């Protein structure tokens, strides 16, 4: 092969090839032959090699340009799909499944078939007994409320000492009453009230009620063009216009003769006895809650507008937030510190929504600023409605687990591995549930 390589033209080509490749046996064996080429021939070979390198560089540039275009297109498609997924998730979260629409209709028809004496709950004398354990639950979801009551009593040491005060809206009032009349919770006490009966709760008394009914507020949350301009689709959830969601700020007015009440959201499950909370010394604070500052986005600057002087002057942006969902409220301290008026004052200041945008947690953080006692984290574990990575050990040892987020356990989009903690407190063989085709 060395004799063939002595050909001058071939040697130049071979040199180009050799210079573009790692050393190998042929190159080593023909080293002498290549060295016989003149300097001019070597320059020609180098020119050819450089030309080849430039062509490769141009080809790479074209490939890189194509890859960048593909990456941009893929990122754009991903952005569109994420927005669609968020929209569909929000839509599913606020859409009532057929079974949960059927259930209150069936219960309502049966309630109005009862005579007046059959529509009454037993143990009404316990409703104002301060020695008992009182719970406040505000819900328009019959099945969710049933799980809260059932899970609480299943894990209670003495069910006779527990009193559940449920407030619902006019649409679900008869259904909620019928469920607990037909399924009396052991020997515990249940009260179901219609928010329409609270005649004191009107626009002249409550700034938030006045604001929720204003056209500007409705436009702010539901104006059609916001769907394209506002990336935060939570604005379009009707719950933010429901006074039932804001009723938690009126506990002393709802329960004028009680000194303590445990507030529970309807998307929680109780796993342990909660009675120790009533004997807890909260050091003069009004609200007992689990803090949520393990992550930076659970601090005050996540929820409040610190570019506004009223907020920056009165609050610390790095202060630790806390969770609604399981809160012990000292109503005596609430009245003593005139907390309702504190809430009203800040709600009036936020008439233009410049201090915070939506929900009940931001005004809660403001109202109970320096009035919140931090509970041990094991009392209340959050995230089961949006976070698939909640620590399993924390879930198992928690007194209360909370499905906060859109992925509620009664919806198809609920996170499967967490659903069993909720469904274990639902009797799917119950005739009402079977008739409405409500399945695990």
N, C-alpha and C positions, 0 to 999 in steps of 0.2 A: 504493500500500500504506500510505502514511503516513496518509491520510484514514481508512482502516479502523482503524488503531491508536489513533485518538483516542478510540474507544469506551472508556469508563472501565474497564469490567470486563475488556475484552481487554488494556488497557494494564497492568493489575495482573498479569495472567497473563504478559504479555510481559516485564514487569519481572522476575518470578520466573525466567523462562527466561533472560533476559539476564544476570541476576546469577549464574546457574549455569553460564554458558558464557564462553569467551574472546571478546574483541571481534571483531566481524565487520561487514560492510558494511551489513546491514540495521539493526543496532543503531546504528551511527554515523549513518545517514541519518534514523533516527527518534528521535534523542537529544532533539530539541526537544519532540516530542510527549510523551515520558515525563516530561520535566521539568515538564509542565503539571499532573501529578498532585499532589494535596494531600499534606501530611505524613502524614495519617491513612491515605490509600491506600497510601503507601509503607510504612508500618508493617505494614499488612495483607499487603502483598506479602512483606515480610521474614519475617512470621510463617509464611506459607505455605512460604517457602524453608527456614526453620529446621525446620519440621515434615517437609518432604521430606528434609532432611539427616539428621534423627533416624531416619526410616524406613530410609534407606540404611545408617546406622550399625548399626541393629538387624539388618538383612539381612546385613551384613558379619560381625557377631558370630556369627550362625547359621552362615554359611559357614566362618568360622574354626574354630568348634567342630566342625563336621563334618570339616574337613581334619585337625584334631588327632586326632580319633577314627580317621580313616583312616590317619594316620601311625603312631599307636600300634599299630593292627592290623597294618600292614605290617611294623613293626619286630619285633613278636612272631612273625609268620610267618617273617621272616628269621632270627630267633634259633633257631626250631625247625628250619628247613632247615639252618642251619649245624651244629647239634648232630647232625642226621641225617647230614649229609655227613661230619662228623668221625667218627661211629660207623662209617659204611660204609667210609670210608677205612681206619680202624684194622682193621676186619674183613677187608678185602681184603688189607691188609699182612701179616696173620698167617695168612691162608688160602693153602694151597699150591695153585697151579694144577694142573689135571689132568696136564698134561705133565710138570711137575716132581715129581708123585707117581708117575707111570708110570716115569720114568727110573731112580730108585734101585731100584725093584722089578725092572726088567729087568736092571740091572747086578748086583744081588744074586744072582739066579737063575743068572746066567752065572758069577759068581765061585765059587760053590760047586760048579759043574760042573768046575772046574779041579782038577788034582792039586796036591799040596802044593808041588812044585818050581815050578810055574807061578804060584803065588801070591806069589812072592818078588820084590822089587825089586832091580835091579842097583845097583852102586856103594855098597853099604852101608858100606864102609870110609871113605867121605867124610863120614858123618853127624857125626863129632866132630872133623873137621879144622878147626882154628882159622884156617887161612889162606884158607878159602873164605867165601863170602857166604851167611849163614844167615838164613832167613825163618821166622817163626812165623805160622801161619794156623789159626785155630780156627773151624770151620764145619760146619754140618749141611746145606749146600746144595752138591750136587755141581757143578752147572753154574756157580754163582758162583765156587767155588774154582777150577774149570778156567779161567775167564776171568782170574782173578788171576795164575795161573801162566803162562798163555799170553801175556798182555800183558807180563808182566815179562820173559819170555825173548825175545819178539819185539823188544824194545827194548834188550836186553842186548848188550854188546860181546863177551863171552866166556861163552857159556851153560854151559860145562863147570864153571865155578867157583861155580855157584849151587845151593844146597841148600834145598829146601822141606820144612819140618816141619809136616805137617797133622795136627791133632787133631780128631776128630769124636766123635759119640756112638755107642752100640752099635747103634742102629737103622740108621745110615748108614755104618757102618764097612766092610762088605763092598762096598757100592756105590762108596764113595770109592776104595777100593783097586782095584776092577775098572776104573774109569774111567782111572786113571793107568797101570795095567798094559796096557790096550788102546790107550791114547794116550800112549806114553812121551814126555815133554817134551824133545825133542832129546837132548842128552847131559848134561842136568842131572840132579840127584839128587832123588828124592822119597821121603819117609817118611810113612806114614799110620799114626796111632796111635789106639787106642780109649781114651777117657777112663776107662773102667771098669778099664783096666789100671793106673792110677795108684793103687795100694793105699795109698800114703801120704796121699792126698787123702781124708780122712774127717772126720766131724763132730768127733772129739776133737782134730784138728789145726787144722781150718779153721772159724773162727767163722761165716763166711758160709754154709758148707755146712750147719752146724747150724741156722742161722736160716732158710735157704731151705726146709728140710724141716719146719719147725715149723708147727703148725696155725694159730697166730696170724698168721704171715706169709702163708700161703695165704688165710686169711680176709681179711687186709688188702688183698691184691691182687684177690681174686676174689669176695668176698662180694656177693651179688646186689644188695642195697640201695645199694651204692656206685654202681651205674650211674645212679641218679637223683640222688645227692647230690654226686658228684664230677665236676666239669667236665673234669678231666684224664683222658681215656680211656686214656692211655698206661699207667695202672696195670694195665689188664686185658690187657696183652700178656704171653704166657707167657715171653718171652725173659728177663724180669726174675727168673724163678724157675729159670733154667737155669744150672748151674755152668759150662757151656761159655762163658757170657758173662763169668764172673769168672775164667777161667783165666789171663788176662793178668797177674794178680797173683802167679803162681807160676812165672814163667819160669826163675829159677835152679834150681828143683827139677825142672822138666821137662828142662832142658838143663844138667846139672851140670858138663859139661866145656867148655862154650862161654864165651867172654868177651864177645861182642856178638851181638845178634840184632835183626833188623828185624821189628817186629810189623806185620802188615797185616790190616785188616778184610776180610771177603769181599765187601763192596759197593763196592770200589774198582777202578779201572783204572789200570794203570801205562802212562805214555806216553813215558818217557825212561829212560836207564840210571841205576840207583840206586847204583852201586858207590862213588861218592864219599862216601856217608854213612858207610861203614865207616872211612874215614880222617879223619873229622871230629873235631877236638879239642873236646870238650864241656866243658872246663874243670872236670873233676871231677864234673859232674852225672850223674845216673842216666838221665834221660829226655830225649831230643831230640824236640821237637814244635813244630808251627806254632802260634803264638798266635792267639787269636780275639777280641781285644778291640776290633776295629773298630767293633763295636756294643756298646751298654751292656749288653744282656742276655747278653753272653758274658763277663761278669766274675763274680767269686766269689759276689757276693751273689745271683746268679741261681740258684745251685745249692745253696747252704748256708744254714742257718737262723741268721742272725746275731742273732736274739733270744735264742739260747741262749748262756750265758756261756762254755762251752767253745769255741765257734766264734768269738765276738767277741773273746775274749782271745788267740787264737792266730793269727788270719788277718785279712787286709785285705779288706774287702768290695769295694774298687775294684781289687783285683789282677786282672791279666789272666789269663783262662782260656786253655786250649789244647785241641787236638783229639786224640782217639783216632782211629785209622784208619791212620796211618803214623807209627810211633814207633821211633826208634833207642834201644835199651836197652843200657846198659853193665852187663853182669852182674857184672863184677868189682867195680865201685863199688856195685852193688846189695847184693852179699854183704858188702862192707866196711862199709857203712852200715846193714846189717841192716834193709833196707826191708820185707821180708815181715813182720817183727814190728811195724813201724810200722803197716802195714796192718791186721794182726790187732788191735792195740790199739784203733785207731779203730773198727774194725768191732764190737768188743765194746762199746764205749761207745755205739754206735748201735743197740743191741739193741731199743730202743723206737721207733726211726725218728724221733727228734726232732732229730738233727743234719742229716740229709738223708733224702729219701724213697725214691728208687729209682735204679737204674742203676749204672753203673761209673764214670762221669765224676766225680761228686762225691767218692767215696772216692779216685779217682785224683788229683784236685786237692789233696786233703788229704795223701795219702801222698807225693806228689812235690812238696810245697810247698818252694820254694827249692832244689829239686833238678832243675829242668827247664831245659834249654838251648833257647833259642828258635831254631828253624830259619827260614831265609828262606821267605817266603810262597809262593814259586814251587814249593816242594817239594810242597805239599799244598793243593789248592783244594777247599773243601767246598760243600755246599748243593745238589748236583744231584738230590737226592731230595726237595726241598721248595720250592726257590726258583727260579721261572722267570726270574729276572733276574740270574743270575750273569754277571759280565762275560765276554764272549766271548774277549777277549784273554788274560785270566787263565786261562781253560780251556785255550786253545791252548798257552800256554807252561808249563803246570803239569807237573811230573814225575808227580804222582799226582792223579787226580780222584776225588772221594768222593761216592757217592750216599746220603749220610746223610739220614735222613728216611723217610717211608712209601712214597714213590713210587719204588720200586726199578725198575731198567731191565728186569727179567725179569717184571714185573707189568704188567697192562693199564693201570694207573693211572700208570705211569711217564711222566715229562714227555717228550713226543715229540721235541723238538728236541735232547735230550741222549742219546737212546737209541742213536744210531748210534755214539757213542764206545765203547759196551759191546758192541753186536752185531757190530762189525767183528772181534772176537776169538772169535766163536762160529761154528763150521762147521755151518750148518743143513742141509747135505747129508749130515752124518754119519748112518749107519744108525740108531744109537740114538735120535737126535733126530727123524728122520723117522718111525720106528716109534711114537714117543710124541707125534707131531703137535706138536712144538715148532717154532714158526715165528717169524720176525722181527716 
